Amino acid sequence: MTVKNLRLPTIAAISLCCVWAVVAVAHEPETAESFQFFLKQSQAKQSIETADVDAFYKRALTFWNDRLQDYEAHPEHYQSLLALYYEVQARYPLNAVPTIERFRPDIEKFKELDARNTLPASPILFVGSSSVVFWETAHAFPAYPVINRGFGGSTLADVNYFYDDVVKKYLPAVIVVYCDNDIYRGDAPDVFLQRFEEFATRISRDLPGTALLFLSMKPTPSDAFFGKRVRANAERTNRLVEAFVAKQKNMRFVDVASVMYQEGKLRTDIFLPDGVHMNAKGYALWNPIVGEQLAAVYQGSARHSKLD
């Protein structure tokens, strides 16, 4: 059996330890007073373990998620509370939570899928974090042999770590990569750039002729709640990667962020209720932009030409 879009049937590895787990469940929203008391308790805690970081963000992100619309309309009402949140947040660094092997079950499932299916030759490989996982890439790009190897919550460091299993083995003609969790976990733009340079170097070495498309990091309504400088760091990272890519062969920087604004304001109707992941409207904005890039590079890629 030949399968063009090989992706897991369920959204795997999206849990609290992967940052993105603001799960919409029925609950009574917490009051601002109660959350402020929680922050002060968290600030006074002497010893902070991994479980404490996990619990802190579960409660904090649920609180902010409940107030996304009100915050969007009246940010001035939350200035003092958000300032306290940032102050406490510094004691609960997200980048201290993950372990490099946490995605091993996802990788094993990918291997099982590969063993049961005939892989397309010269595919377009989508790889990266949950924005790739949620993306119905086969439906969006039916004219191409697509493989989706997104694993939710992953960073570019994780993609590099599992590079042989999620990139190299597929011998893709085009690679479309999207990752932003490095920045959401608190890593600096320069650190992300180093990771992307490592990724790009391995592609050039192992897959000469393969085209590489880097999708710009997207803004989200929840950016402010993951860190004071998350939005600014994502924008700076985009500029750094764009400058690097401009000097490389077979690489393109693809701006998918600008289209998410309307009259200078981030659209909120293109996101799921969690304020982080996009809904179908969001992907409908991305699809023609990425499709235009694929049309430009796929037939001309050296690897695709060799396999025709």
Backbone torsions as a table, in degrees:
resi	resn	phi	psi	omega
1	MET	NA	130.7	177.2
2	THR	-100.3	127.9	-179.4
3	VAL	-121.3	123.9	-177.6
4	LYS	-78.4	-38.7	-178.8
5	ASN	-111.7	105.1	-177.0
6	LEU	-104.5	99.0	179.7
7	ARG	-140.5	157.9	179.6
8	LEU	-65.5	141.7	-179.1
9	PRO	-73.2	-15.9	178.6
10	THR	-123.1	157.9	177.8
11	ILE	-79.8	104.6	-175.7
12	ALA	-96.7	154.5	171.0
13	ALA	65.8	17.1	173.1
14	ILE	-94.7	91.7	-179.2
15	SER	-131.5	175.1	-177.1
16	LEU	-59.0	-38.4	-179.3
17	CYS	-64.6	-13.7	177.3
18	CYS	-99.9	18.6	173.4
19	VAL	77.1	-42.2	-165.5
20	TRP	-84.3	7.6	-169.8
21	ALA	-84.9	66.2	165.7
22	VAL	-96.4	91.6	-172.4
23	VAL	-89.5	131.1	-179.2
24	ALA	-77.9	102.1	176.0
25	VAL	-129.0	158.0	-179.0
26	ALA	-68.4	124.4	177.7
27	HIS	-161.4	161.3	176.8
28	GLU	-83.3	120.5	-178.9
29	PRO	-57.4	139.8	179.9
30	GLU	-75.5	145.2	177.5
31	THR	-77.1	157.8	178.2
32	ALA	-63.6	-36.0	179.7
33	GLU	-65.3	-43.0	179.0
34	SER	-65.0	-41.0	-179.7
35	PHE	-67.6	-37.7	176.9
36	GLN	-61.8	-41.9	177.5
37	PHE	-62.7	-41.1	177.1
38	PHE	-60.9	-42.0	179.6
39	LEU	-63.4	-42.1	179.9
40	LYS	-67.1	-35.6	174.3
41	GLN	-64.9	-42.4	179.5
42	SER	-64.2	-36.5	179.8
43	GLN	-66.5	-33.0	-176.5
44	ALA	-85.5	-9.8	-177.0
45	LYS	-63.3	131.3	-174.3
46	GLN	-78.4	-48.2	-176.9
47	SER	-117.1	127.1	-176.4
48	ILE	-116.1	118.9	178.9
49	GLU	-102.5	172.1	178.5
50	THR	-55.9	-41.5	179.7
51	ALA	-62.7	-31.9	178.6
52	ASP	-68.4	-40.4	177.7
53	VAL	-63.1	-44.5	179.1
54	ASP	-57.9	-48.6	-178.3
55	ALA	-67.4	-37.1	179.8
56	PHE	-59.7	-49.2	-176.9
57	TYR	-74.0	-28.5	176.0
58	LYS	-60.6	-46.4	-178.8
59	ARG	-74.4	-44.5	-175.9
60	ALA	-64.2	-46.3	-177.1
61	LEU	-71.6	-29.5	173.9
62	THR	-65.6	-43.2	177.7
63	PHE	-58.4	-50.6	-177.7
64	TRP	-68.5	-35.8	178.5
65	ASN	-61.3	-37.7	178.6
66	ASP	-64.3	-19.6	-174.3
67	ARG	-116.3	18.9	-177.3
68	LEU	-56.3	-49.7	-176.2
69	GLN	-67.9	-41.3	-179.7
70	ASP	-68.1	-38.0	177.5
71	TYR	-64.2	-40.4	179.3
72	GLU	-61.1	-38.6	-177.1
73	ALA	-83.5	-33.2	-174.6
74	HIS	-137.6	65.4	-178.5
75	PRO	-61.9	-25.7	-178.6
76	GLU	-65.3	-22.7	179.8
77	HIS	-71.8	-15.1	-172.4
78	TYR	-115.8	9.0	-173.4
79	GLN	-59.7	-49.0	-177.1
80	SER	-69.2	-38.0	179.8
81	LEU	-68.7	-40.4	179.5
82	LEU	-67.5	-36.1	177.5
83	ALA	-63.4	-42.0	176.6
84	LEU	-65.2	-41.0	178.5
85	TYR	-58.5	-46.2	179.4
86	TYR	-62.7	-39.6	179.7
87	GLU	-61.8	-43.2	179.8
88	VAL	-74.5	-37.0	-176.9
89	GLN	-57.0	-31.0	-179.8
90	ALA	-60.2	-22.8	179.9
91	ARG	-87.8	-6.6	-176.6
92	TYR	-125.7	68.4	-175.0
93	PRO	-69.7	126.8	-179.9
94	LEU	-65.6	-33.3	-175.7
95	ASN	-72.3	-1.3	175.7
96	ALA	-92.3	-6.0	-173.1
97	VAL	-82.8	-50.5	-167.2
98	PRO	-74.6	154.2	169.4
99	THR	-113.4	146.8	-170.6
100	ILE	-64.2	-23.8	-177.5
101	GLU	-93.0	6.8	-173.5
102	ARG	-64.7	-18.5	-179.6
103	PHE	-99.1	9.3	-179.0
104	ARG	-55.4	-41.0	178.1
105	PRO	-60.3	-36.8	177.6
106	ASP	-64.7	-42.3	-179.1
107	ILE	-64.7	-39.6	178.6
108	GLU	-65.3	-36.3	177.2
109	LYS	-67.6	-38.0	174.4
110	PHE	-58.8	-43.4	180.0
111	LYS	-62.9	-39.2	177.9
112	GLU	-64.0	-42.4	176.7
113	LEU	-61.1	-44.1	-179.5
114	ASP	-62.5	-36.9	-178.8
115	ALA	-69.9	-27.3	-176.7
116	ARG	-91.8	-10.1	-173.6
117	ASN	-128.8	156.4	173.3
118	THR	-87.0	119.4	-177.2
119	LEU	-76.8	138.5	177.8
120	PRO	-68.9	144.8	175.8
121	ALA	-78.9	147.1	175.5
122	SER	51.9	52.7	-175.5
123	PRO	-80.3	169.9	165.5
124	ILE	-99.2	119.5	-175.7
125	LEU	-102.6	121.5	172.0
126	PHE	-99.3	126.1	-176.9
127	VAL	-141.1	148.5	178.0
128	GLY	144.0	-146.4	-169.8
129	SER	-93.9	-159.1	-170.8
130	SER	-65.1	-22.5	174.4
131	SER	-63.3	-27.1	174.1
132	VAL	-81.0	-39.8	-179.6
133	VAL	-59.1	-45.9	-176.8
134	PHE	-74.5	-15.4	-174.0
135	TRP	-78.0	122.0	176.6
136	GLU	-81.6	74.8	-171.2
137	THR	-66.3	-34.6	179.9
138	ALA	-66.4	-39.2	178.7
139	HIS	-73.4	-33.3	-178.5
140	ALA	-72.6	-32.3	-175.4
141	PHE	-131.4	64.5	-173.7
142	PRO	-66.9	-16.6	-177.9
143	ALA	-80.5	-6.1	-174.7
144	TYR	-120.9	153.2	172.8
145	PRO	-79.4	103.3	-171.3
146	VAL	-105.6	137.1	169.4
147	ILE	-121.4	126.9	179.0
148	ASN	-105.9	116.9	179.3
149	ARG	-125.2	44.8	173.2
150	GLY	-79.9	142.5	173.4
151	PHE	-133.8	118.2	-167.4
152	GLY	-60.3	133.3	-179.6
153	GLY	90.7	-3.7	-175.1
154	SER	-74.8	151.9	172.7
155	THR	-105.2	171.9	175.4
156	LEU	-67.0	-29.1	174.5
157	ALA	-61.2	-37.9	177.9
158	ASP	-68.1	-41.0	177.9
159	VAL	-61.3	-42.2	177.3
160	ASN	-63.1	-39.6	-178.2
161	TYR	-65.1	-40.6	-178.9
162	PHE	-99.8	23.2	-173.9
163	TYR	-52.6	-46.1	-177.6
164	ASP	-61.4	-34.9	-175.0
165	ASP	-88.3	-26.1	-175.9
166	VAL	-113.7	-4.7	179.6
167	VAL	-131.2	-68.3	-168.4
168	LYS	-57.1	-42.1	-173.5
169	LYS	-62.5	-23.2	-174.7
170	TYR	-87.8	-8.4	179.7
171	LEU	45.9	54.8	-174.2
172	PRO	-71.6	151.1	172.3
173	ALA	-80.3	-33.3	179.4
174	VAL	-138.0	138.7	173.8
175	ILE	-116.8	127.3	174.4
176	VAL	-111.5	116.7	-175.0
177	VAL	-118.6	134.3	173.8
178	TYR	-136.6	122.8	175.6
179	CYS	-147.0	137.2	174.3
180	ASP	-138.9	-5.7	-176.0
181	ASN	-64.5	-24.6	176.2
182	ASP	-55.7	-45.8	-178.6
183	ILE	-71.5	-40.3	179.9
184	TYR	-66.1	-26.5	177.1
185	ARG	-81.9	-6.1	176.0
186	GLY	105.0	4.8	177.4
187	ASP	-72.7	149.0	-177.3
188	ALA	-77.2	153.2	176.3
189	PRO	-53.1	-39.2	179.4
190	ASP	-63.6	-34.4	178.0
191	VAL	-67.3	-43.2	177.9
192	PHE	-62.0	-42.9	179.9
193	LEU	-58.6	-43.1	178.0
194	GLN	-60.0	-40.6	178.7
195	ARG	-66.5	-39.3	178.4
196	PHE	-69.3	-38.0	176.7
197	GLU	-61.0	-40.3	175.8
198	GLU	-61.8	-45.9	179.0
199	PHE	-60.7	-48.4	-178.3
200	ALA	-63.8	-38.5	179.0
201	THR	-63.5	-41.3	179.4
202	ARG	-67.2	-37.4	177.2
203	ILE	-63.6	-46.5	-179.2
204	SER	-62.8	-35.7	-178.5
205	ARG	-76.6	-47.8	-172.6
206	ASP	-88.6	-27.7	-174.0
207	LEU	-130.6	61.3	-178.9
208	PRO	-59.6	134.0	-178.2
209	GLY	94.5	-14.5	177.7
210	THR	-74.4	133.0	178.0
211	ALA	-84.6	141.2	-178.9
212	LEU	-121.8	120.7	177.0
213	LEU	-108.7	119.8	175.2
214	PHE	-99.5	120.0	177.2
215	LEU	-88.0	129.8	-177.8
216	SER	-59.4	149.8	176.6
217	MET	-66.2	136.3	-176.3
218	LYS	-89.8	151.6	169.6
219	PRO	-82.9	154.3	176.2
220	THR	-139.2	157.8	177.1
221	PRO	-62.9	-20.9	-176.6
222	SER	-94.8	3.8	-175.9
223	ASP	-51.4	-44.8	-174.7
224	ALA	-62.7	-23.8	-175.0
225	PHE	-88.4	-13.6	176.1
226	PHE	-88.5	-20.0	178.7
227	GLY	169.5	149.7	-175.0
228	LYS	-59.5	-34.4	-175.1
229	ARG	-113.9	18.8	-177.0
230	VAL	-60.0	-51.2	-178.8
231	ARG	-60.9	-46.4	-179.3
232	ALA	-64.5	-39.5	179.4
233	ASN	-68.6	-35.8	176.7
234	ALA	-64.7	-42.6	179.3
235	GLU	-65.3	-40.2	178.2
236	ARG	-66.6	-38.9	177.4
237	THR	-61.1	-43.2	178.0
238	ASN	-57.4	-42.6	-179.4
239	ARG	-66.0	-40.5	179.8
240	LEU	-64.5	-45.4	-179.1
241	VAL	-67.9	-40.2	178.9
242	GLU	-58.8	-43.0	179.4
243	ALA	-65.4	-39.3	178.5
244	PHE	-66.3	-46.5	-177.0
245	VAL	-63.0	-34.7	-178.5
246	ALA	-60.4	-20.7	-178.2
247	LYS	-98.0	0.6	-174.6
248	GLN	-106.8	159.8	173.1
249	LYS	-88.7	149.2	173.3
250	ASN	59.3	27.0	178.5
251	MET	-131.6	143.7	177.6
252	ARG	-137.3	140.7	170.9
253	PHE	-94.0	126.3	-176.2
254	VAL	-115.5	115.5	-179.6
255	ASP	-81.3	106.5	175.6
256	VAL	-109.7	3.2	-177.0
257	ALA	-87.9	-40.6	-174.4
258	SER	-58.8	-37.2	-177.1
259	VAL	-69.1	-13.1	-178.2
260	MET	-83.8	-1.3	177.2
261	TYR	-105.1	148.0	175.8
262	GLN	-134.0	119.6	-176.8
263	GLU	54.8	40.5	176.2
264	GLY	79.3	3.4	-177.9
265	LYS	-122.0	136.6	-179.9
266	LEU	-62.5	129.3	176.9
267	ARG	-70.7	134.5	178.4
268	THR	-99.8	-14.2	-177.7
269	ASP	-78.2	-3.5	-177.4
270	ILE	-101.5	11.6	-178.2
271	PHE	-119.6	152.8	171.3
272	LEU	-68.7	168.2	-178.8
273	PRO	-58.1	-20.4	179.9
274	ASP	-72.8	-10.1	179.0
275	GLY	71.4	12.7	-177.4
276	VAL	-123.0	-51.5	-176.3
277	HIS	-91.5	149.3	-179.2
278	MET	-82.7	153.1	171.2
279	ASN	-97.2	-170.3	-176.7
280	ALA	-61.0	-33.9	178.4
281	LYS	-63.7	-37.7	178.9
282	GLY	-64.6	-47.4	179.9
283	TYR	-67.1	-29.0	177.3
284	ALA	-64.1	-25.9	174.4
285	LEU	-75.7	-37.4	-178.2
286	TRP	-74.0	-38.6	-168.6
287	ASN	-55.3	-48.6	-179.6
288	PRO	-66.7	-31.2	178.8
289	ILE	-66.9	-48.2	179.9
290	VAL	-69.5	-38.6	178.7
291	GLY	-59.5	-39.2	178.0
292	GLU	-64.0	-39.5	178.3
293	GLN	-67.7	-41.3	178.8
294	LEU	-62.7	-40.4	178.8
295	ALA	-62.3	-31.6	-177.5
296	ALA	-78.6	-30.5	-171.3
297	VAL	-111.6	-21.5	-170.5
298	TYR	-67.5	-54.7	-178.6
299	GLN	-64.2	-28.6	-177.6
300	GLY	-88.5	-5.7	-178.2
301	SER	-66.7	138.4	-177.3
302	ALA	-60.1	-38.9	-178.4
303	ARG	-67.4	-41.0	177.7
304	HIS	-64.0	-42.0	-179.2
305	SER	-61.8	-37.5	180.0
306	LYS	-66.5	-27.8	-175.6
307	LEU	-95.2	-7.4	178.4
308	ASP	-67.8	NA	NA
